[in-house]
Amino acid sequence: MSDTLKTISPVNGSIYVERSYASENDIVTALEKARKAQTSWRQVPVSERAQLCSKAVDAFVASTQGVAEEISWMMGRPVSSTPGEVAGLEERARHMIAIAETALGDIPVAEKEGFTRFIRRDPLGVVFVVAPWNYPYLTSVNAIIPALMAGNSVILKHSAQTPLCAERYAEMFREAGLPDGVFQYLHLTHADTERVIKAPEVNYVAFTGSVSGGHMVETAAAGRFIGVGLELGGKDPAYVRSDADLAHAIESLTDGAFFNSGQSCCGIERIYVHASLFDAFSEGCADLVRQYNLGDPLESGINLGPVVKTSAADFVRGQVKEAVAGGAQTLVDAAGFEKNADGTPYLAPQVLINVDHSMRVMNEESFGPVVGIMSVDSDEDAIQLMNDSDYGLTAAIWTSDVDAALSIGDRVNTGTWFMNRCDYLDPALAWTGVKDSGRGCTLSNLGYEHVTRPKSFHLRTSL
């Protein structure tokens, strides 16, 4: 393997970033520095940690335009969409900072005469964050800020597709005055990523990525008795019930399926629509998709950029071709998208009907601009189909009946259940998945439980 990281831009196929991978000495130094820095950082009051992390967020928000252009060049998202990622990082970071004092506070137990008893949340030590490219800041902030606020030090390994994001984090923490060694990043090969997971200095791994990547993390961490947080893939479903607001369902679900060119772990990848609304919904969704502008993400007016790599585009093209060969019908003419071309990452969006669960496009994560729509006759049909998946990150329902939404949601095997919205992360709620979507939890008060360990204090105060 080359000792140089090269980020190939999906915009034009050029090398946008080139960096040297960390050497063995770099890795050893970073691990030891993180370990030493954490022993001091854990003694810093939560209120002071909050001030420093808030300053870092301020610095990041001030750099929005530069961040936008970098993201577009590195992974292809239209530059007009990036302010949403910056705003999302700010919302999540500020929420986790605001609740830290309470979430990390001592947990009292019932009074007992002659004793003082409580449970304290101790930081774990060194947290190794492995972050993906698709939402390079929104995914990584979920782990980085809570880990730091809890008194851990952090080493970040960002995707080779978005390495500048790691450097941006370092800049914002440096500008905020975070003590040296508390936050560091390393550009790592796959082999060296495994090596860091196995390092005795690392006490927790927060990984966001593919299912295969999750297996690698668990294998590398096996026998170390450390915590591992895994946010993996998704094949997230939505159900449009007969009593849904049709116009709202069409608008929000189309956006939920095609925003970021469908490259979202919690994006909508399969839709089940009650038979009474199926034709109107399908055509309404296809009509909106036909209005997308596919092109250079740095140009104004573009709301659909290339997918991250030609291989990713070819993967989706393969799913669509197989589905059509199996009887599926395409509702969008790819020829209407001038930039669409085989052998490139520029991929026309597609809506499919006459699909079923024997087709890969309905059971295998697509991570691209395609969605399949199926007709159902009842809530029971929808529940069975939504649960017929190896994944369980989010699921959504469109209905005017709150009681029905709650009842159906109780029966759908998912980490997050939405009503009349989708593809959103609320930092006040636990972000978690089931089945092949991973395990563990980030954000909310519960997220702090995964970057700390309970330590019980049992003090006999009278003899």
N, C-alpha and C positions, 0 to 999 in steps of 0.2 A: 504493500500500500504506500502511496505517496505520503511524504511528510508535510504536505501542504494541503490545506483546506481550500477548495475552490467552489464558490457559490455561482452556479449558472443561472442567470436571470431568465425566467420564462417569457419576459417581454420581448427579447430579441436574440436569446441564445448566447449572449456575451458573458464573460466572466465579470461579475459585479463586485465580488469580494474575494480576496486571496489572503490567507493567514497561515502562519506556521502552526501546526498542531503542538500542543504542550509536550515538552520533553519529560522524561522520567524525573529529572531533577525539578522541573516546574511542578509536577504533580506532588512529589514528596514535600517540597517547600510549601505549597498551598495547603496541603493537609495538616502539616504541623502548625502553620500559621493560624489556620482556622481553629485548631484545637486550643492553642494558647489564647487566642483572642476571645474565645467563648468563655473562658474561666473568668475573665474580667467583665465581659458584656453581660453575663447573667446577674452580676451584682448591680448593674445600672437600674435605677428605679423605672418602672413601667412608664411613668409620666415622662421621663427623659427620653426613653426609647421612642415614645410617641412623638415628641417634638422633632427628633432627628428624622424619623420616617416621614413625618408630615412635610418637612423641608425637602426631602427627596422627591416626594410626589409633586410638590410645587415646581421643582426644577424640571421634572419630566413634562408636566403640562405646558410649561413655557416653551418646550421644544417641539410642539406639535407639527409644524410644517416639515421640519427635517425628518421627523419620524415617519410622516406620511409618505414622503418620496422614497425613503429606504424600504419601507414595507412593500410598496408597489414594485420596485425593482427586484427585491429579493423573492417575493412569492406571488406577485401578479394581481393583488387586489386593487381595484380602482382607487386612486388617490382621494377621491371624494368620500369614500367610506371610512377612511382612517380616523377622522375625528371621533367616530363612535367607539373605536378601540381605545383611544386616549381617554375619553369620558368614562368608559367602562373600567379601565384600570383605576382611574381616580375614585370612582364610586366604590369599588370593592376595597381598595386600599384604605380609604378614609373610614369606611364602615368598620373594617377589622381593627383599625387603630382606635376608633371611638369606643368599641365594646371591650377592648383588651383589659382595662383596669378591672372590670367586673368579671369577665370570663376567666381571668387568670388569678382572681382573688382566692384567698383561703376559703375552704369549704368547711363550715362549722358542723358539728354534730351535737346531739342532745347533751345538755349539761350533766355532769356527774360530779358529785361533791368530792373535793380533794384532788381533782384532775383537771387539766386543760388538754382538750383533744381537738384536733382539726386535721384536715387534709390539704396539703399544699401541692400546687402544680409545678413540678420541676421541669426545666428545659431538658431536652434529650441530649444536646451537645452539638455535633456538627450535622447539619441537614444538607443532603446532596439533592439538588433539584435538576431533573432532566426534563427539558421543555420542548414542545413541538413548534412547527412553523406556521400552522394554519391561523391561529390567533396568538401570535408570539408574545404579546404582553398580557392579554386577558387570561391565558392559561397559566403563565408563570407567576403572575402576581398573587394568584390564589394560594400559592405555597410560600412565596418569598416573604411577603409582609407578615403573615401570621407566625412564621418561623422566627423571624427577627424580633417581633414584638414579644414572643414567648421567652426570649433570652438565648436563642440558639444562634450560632454562626451559620452562614450559608455559603455553599459553593454551587454555582450555576453552570450547568452544561447546556447550552442552547443548541437547537438544531443546526446542522451544517448549512441548511437553507437560509437561516436567519441569524447568523452569528453577530451581526451588528447590534441586535437587541441586547445581547449579554453585555456588550461594551457600553450601550446606553444606560443600562442599569448601574454599571460601575461608575459612570460619570455622575449620575444623579445622586448616588450615595456619597460619592467623594465630595460633590458640591455641598451636600447637606452636613458634612463633617462627621460621618460615621467613622468610628475608630478603625484603624488599619487592621485588616484581617477578618473583620466581622462579616463582610461580604466580598466574595471573590468569584471570578469566572475562569473557566478553562475551556479552550477549544480542544475537543477530544475525539479520537477515533473510537469506533465501536469497541475495539479490544480494550482500550484504555478506560472507556466508560465502565466496562465490567470490572476492570482492575480497581477503580475508585470505589465501586459498590462493595467490593471485597475488603477494602482497606479498614483496618481496625479503628482508625480515627473517625470513620463515618458511623453515625448513630441512627440515621433515618434516611430513607430514599423516597422522594416524591416524584413520581414518573407520570407523564402524560404522553400518550402515543398509541401505537398499534397494539393489538392483542399479542402478536409475536414479540414485540418489544417488552410487553409485560411479562411474558414467559421468561425472557432473558433476565429481567431484573430479579424475578423470584428465584431463578436458578443461581444467579450470582450471589444473592443474599442468603441462600440456603445454609442453615447451620450457624448463622451468625447471631440469631435471636434478636434482630433489629426489626423495627417497624418498616413496612413498605406500603406506601399509598399509591394506588394504581387507578388512573382515569384513562380508560381505554376506548374502544370503538363504540359505535352505535348504529342502529338501523331503526331510527326513531319513527314510531307510527303516529298517525292522527286519525280521529274518527269524527266525521261530520254527521251528526244525528239529524233526524228528520225535522226537528224543531230548531235547527240552527239558523242564525242570521246568515243567509247565503252570501251576500255581498262581502260581509266581514270575513267569512271563512275563506272565500276565494282570495281576497287581498292578502290576508295575513299568512295563509298557508303557502301561497306562491312565494312570498318573500322568505318564509321559513325554509322553503326547499331550495331556493336558488341564490340567496344572499351568499356572498363570498364564493360564488361558483359552486355552491353546495358542499364546500369543504369545511364542514363543521361537525364535530362529533355529536352534537345535539340538534343538528338540522333535520328537517323532515325528509325521510327517504321513502315512505310508503303511506298512502292515504286510503282510508276506507270510508265510503260515502253511502248513506242510505239510498236505496234504489229510487226513492221519490225525488231525490235531488241530484242523482248521479250525472245525468246528461248535462244539466245546467252548470253544475260545478265543474265538470271536466272541460267543457268548452270555455267556461269563464277563466279557468286556470290557464288553459292553452292560449287564450287570447292575450292575457297579460304577459305570458312568456314570449309571445311573438313580438312584443314591444321592447324587449330588452335590446340594449346596444352592446354588442360584443366587440371589443377592440383593445387598443393600447391603453392600459390602465392609467397612464399619465396624462391622457387627453381628457378634456372636459366633455361632459355628456355621455361618457362611458360608464355603464353600471354593471357590466359583466366583463371581467378580465379573463386572461388565460388561467387554466389550472396550473398547478405548481410545476409539472413536468410532462413531457410528451408521453412518457410511459403511463402516467396517471390518466391522461386523456384517452390513450389507447385501451386502458382497462375498462373505462366506461363505455367506449365505443363497442368493445367486445360484448359487454353485458347487453347493450341495446340490440346489437345484431342477433345475438342468441335468442333474446326475447321475441323479436320479430319473426325469426325462423320458427319459433314455437307457437306463433299465432297472435302475438301482441300487435297492437296498432299504434303507430306514432301519430301524434296530433300536431306536431310542429315541423314545418319544412326547414331542414337544416340549410337548404340553399338560400334561404332568406337572410342568412347571416354571412356577409361577405368575407369576414375574417376567418370563418371556420375552414379548417383544412386538415386533412389527414397528414400525419407525420409532424404535427405541431401541437403545442399545448393549447391552442385556440380551439375550443370545443363548443359547438352550438348546444344550447339547452334543449332538453327534450321532455315531453310528457307522454306517458304510455298508458293505454287502456287495454282491456282484454288480457290482463296479466294474471298470474297466479303464483302460488308459493313454490312451484317447481322451478321457477325461473330465478337465476342468480340475481337479477335486478331487484327481486323482492325478498331475498333471503341473505344476500351477501352485501356487506357495506360497500356502497358505491363511492362516496366521498367525491362527488362530482355533480354537475348540473343536470340531473335526471330524477324524475319521480314517477312511480307507478301508482295508478289509481284503480281500486277495485270497488265494485258494488256489493253492498250487504243488505240483508233483509231485516236484521234485528240487532239489538244490543248484544245478544248472545253470540251472534256471528262475529261482530266486531271485536268482542273481548277475546274470543278464541284466536282470531287472526293476529291481534296485537300481541298476544302472548306467544305466538308461534314464531319465536326468534331466539337466537343464541345471545341476543343483546338485551339490555334493560337500563338505558341511561335516562331518557325522558319519554313521555307519551302525552298526548293531548286530545282533548275532546272539544267539539264545538256544539253547544246546546244552550237553550234558555232555561233549562231545569237544573238548578244547583243540586237538589237532592239526588237526581239521577247521576250527575257528574261525580258526586262523592261516592255513591254506591258503586258505580262502574270503576272509579279510580281505585277503590279498595280491592278490586279483583284483577287489576292489571299489574303485572310484575315489573315494576320500574322504580328508578331512584327518585324521579320527580314527575308529578302528575299536574298537568296544566288544564285549565278550562278557558277557552276562548283566547288563548295566546300560545306561543310556542317559541322555541329557539331563544330562550332568555335565561339568564342566571341572576337570581336575586341573592345578594350577598348576606341577607338576613336569614336565608334558608340553607340547610345543609346540601352541599353538592356531592352526590354519591351515586353509585350505580350498582346494579346486580348482574349476575351471570357474567358473560364475557365483557361487560362494560367495566368491570374492575371491582375494587373494594377500597374501603377507607372513606374518608370524608374531608372536604375542605370547606372553608367559609362557615359563617354563623358561629354561635358560641360553641357548638359541637366540634367545629374545625380545630379549635385550640386543644381539644383532648388528644388529637393525633400528633401534635408536635410537642407534647409534654407527657410526663409520667406522674402518676399520683405518688405522693410521699406522705405517710401518716406520721403525725406528731402525737405522742402519748406521754404527757408530762404529769407526773405525780407531784402535786404542789403542797401536800400536807402529809405528815407521817404520823 
